[in-house]
Amino acid sequence: MALTYFPKTILLLLLSCILSFAGHAKSAQKNKTFINFAVQYYPPFIIEHDREQGVLIDIFELFSAQYHYQAHYLVYPEKRSSIAIERGNVDVRMESEHWYRGTMQMCWSEPIYAVEDVFVTHKESGKFDINGLNERLFLGRFGYTYPQLELSFDNNLLQRKDYYSEFDILSVLAGGSDKALAFSIVGEPTLRWLQLKYPVFKSTISVHGVSDVAPLQLQFGRTQRAKKLCDDFNHFYADFKKTEQFKQILLKYGL
């Protein structure tokens, strides 16, 4: 009888532990707030891969774990994400107050990184004159704004072609049919990241100085949930940016 009773006791104890653990896990899941993060790939800050990663994602994951948020990373085109956050369909996205052209009052994170935008052309495209840009062809990203060029776009003084990524833009500059006249403006960290991954961009692309500097931030929506998320993130980041862990994340991505 003892031999029969002992295994049953163990089995019951194991079953009890499993049920208890499942209950705790379910309770912890219920206590998490689910949020929608609109992703636009912009290496090394958000990198396209088998899962989302990059400086912003690494930081946001640490924040989410500490404040009991569960982020859903949803890939959005730039223009659509700007509309979605104003409508309250997403809670947070990558942006800069300097780049934002909307009129709604939004909550913003503290600056996470100062991005230097640089002028780039093919190395054999000839002399680059910043005062003669209207004679060239600008390659930009869909939905992106370029404050120093917007007046020329609005007045049809500068032709523009749009692409889905900096990789596409640099590919055209490196060897496309428009390389002789084309130029673009690319974030220097993004250019450096892609040149390390694709050496052809290093051998074919020339940099012609800084066009602009903007703080990369997180933009939060107008719902009460998004506003609380913004407050929590800024509270977290105020201390986190002083830590060695933050420095290690930047070093991990070459910043």
N, C-alpha and C positions, 0 to 999 in steps of 0.2 A: 504493500500500500504506500509505503514511504517513497519508493522509487517512482510510483505513478503520480503521487501528489506533488513531489518536488518540481518536475518539469512544468506541470500546470501552473504552479505558483509563479515560476519564473516567467512563463508565457503571459500570465495576467499582469505581472509587473511591467514587462516590456510593452504590452499593449497599452497599459495605463500611461507609461512614459511617452509613447508615440502620440497618443491622443492629447496628452498635456502639451507636448511640444507643438503639435499642429494647432492647438488652440491658441498658444502664445504667438505663433507665427501669423495666424490669421488676425489676431488682435493687433499685432504690430503693423500688419499690412493695412488694417482699417485706420490706424492712427496716422498713416502717411497721407500727405496732400499730393495729389497728382497734378502735374503742371505740363503744359505744352511749350516746348522750346523749338522755335522755328529756325532751322539750320540752313545757312548758306555757306558753301565751302569756300574757305579763305585761308589757305595754309600760310604759316603754321598755327594759326589760331583755331581753325576748324578744318580738319583734314578729311578728305574723302577716302574711306577705307572700308574694310569689312564691318567695321563699327565706327561710330563717330568718335573722334579723338582730336587732340590739339590742346593748346594752352587754355582756351576758354572752357573746353569740356572737362579737362582735368581739374581745373579750379572749381567748376560748377558741381562736379560730382562730389568733391570733398565737402563743399557747402551743403549740398542736398543731404548727404549722410548725417551731418551734424544737426541739421534743422528738420529732419524727417520729411523731406520732399522726395517725390519720385518723378524724375523727369522723363517725358516722352519726347524723343528727338525726331522731329518731323521735317523732312526736306522740302523747302519752299523756294521758288524763285524769288529774287530780291523784291520785285515790285509787289508780288502777291503777299509776301510776308509783311510788308509795310501796311498794306490794306487790312490784313488779317489781325494785326495787333491793335489797330485803331478800332476795329469792330469787336474786339474782345474774343476772337477765335483762338488766339495764341497768347501766352502770358509773357514771353520774353524772346528777344532776338538780339543778334549782334548788330551794332550800329554805332554811330558817333553823332553827338549833338551838332558837330560841325558839318556833317554830311546830310543830316535830316532836313527835308524840305517841307514836311508836313506842318500843319498849324495847330494841332492838338497839343495840350499840355501833357507831357509824359513824365514818368519817373525814370531817372537815369542812375546807373552805377557810377561810382568814382572811376576816373580813367584807369584802365588796366595796362595799357601800353601806348606810348606815343608813336604813331606810325608816320614815317617819312615817305611821302609819295615822290617818285622820281620819274623824269622823262626818259623814255627808252625808244631806240630805233635799231634797225639793222646796222651793223658796223660799216656797211658799204653804201649807206643811203645818202651820203653827201653831207655837206655842212648843215648843222642844225641851228637854226636861228629862232629863238623863242619869240621874237617879234614878228616872225613870218609864218606862224603856225597855220594861218588860213590857206596857205598854199599847199598844205599837206592833207593827209587823210587820217582821221583819228579812229583808233580801234579801242572800243570801250566794252564794259560788261553790261548786259541787259539790266536795266533798272537802276544802275549806279548813277550818282550825280558827281559832277566834277566842278566844284565852285568856281574855279578860275577860268573855265571854258563855257559855262552855261549861257552867258550872254551871246557868245558867238554861235552856239547851237540855236538859241531862240531867234536870232536874226538871220539864220541860214547862211552864215559867213564861213562855217566850217562843216565839212562833210563828216559824217560819223557812221561807222559800222559797228554793230554790237555782237558780242560773243558770250558764251555761257561761263567761261572761266578764264583766269589769267594764263593757264596752260594753252588754251586755244589762241589767245592773243599773241603770246610769245611764239607759238608755232607758226603763225602767219608772218610775224616779223622775221623769224629765223629763215624762212624759205618760201613764203607764199608769193603769189603774183603781185601783191601790193607792197612788197617789202621796200621798194625804192622810195615811195612817198609816205609810207605809213609811219605813224608814231603812236605811242600810248603813254599812259600814266599808270604806274604799278607801284604798289606798296613795296618798299625796299626789303622788308622781311620776307615777303612772298616771293619776290624775285630771287633773293638769296637761297631760299628753300628749294625753289624749282631748279635753279642752276646746279645745286648740289645733286639733285635727283637726275637731272638731264643735262649733262655737260655740253651738249650742242648749244644750249642757251647761253652758256658762258663764252663760247667761242664766236658766237654770231651777234650777240646783243650788246649795244653800247648804252651807257648811262650818261645823261646830259644835265645832271644837277637835280636839286630838290625843287619840286613844284609846289609842295604844300606839306603841312604837318597837322595831323588830327589825332585826338585821343580816341583810342578804341574803347568802346564801352558796351555795356548791356543796356538795352532799352526794354522797359517793362510797360505793360498795358495799363488801361484805365480802370479795370475792374478792382473791386476791393481785394480780391485774392492776389492780383498782380501787384497792387500797392504794398500789401503786406510782404510779398515775396521780395520786392525791391528794398523795403526797409530791413528785412532780415539779411539780405545779401550784403548791403552796405555796412551793416553792423559786423557781419562776419569778415568782410574784406578789409575793414579798417585795421584789424589786428593781423590778418593773414598775410597782407603784403609786406609785413615787417619780418616774416619768418624765413628761416633757411629753406623750408619746404617750397615756398613761393620761388625763391631764387633757383632752386633745383629744377622746378618746372620750366622756367625760362631757359636755363642752360640745356635742358633736355631737347628743346626745339631750336637751339642755336641763337637765342636772344640774349 
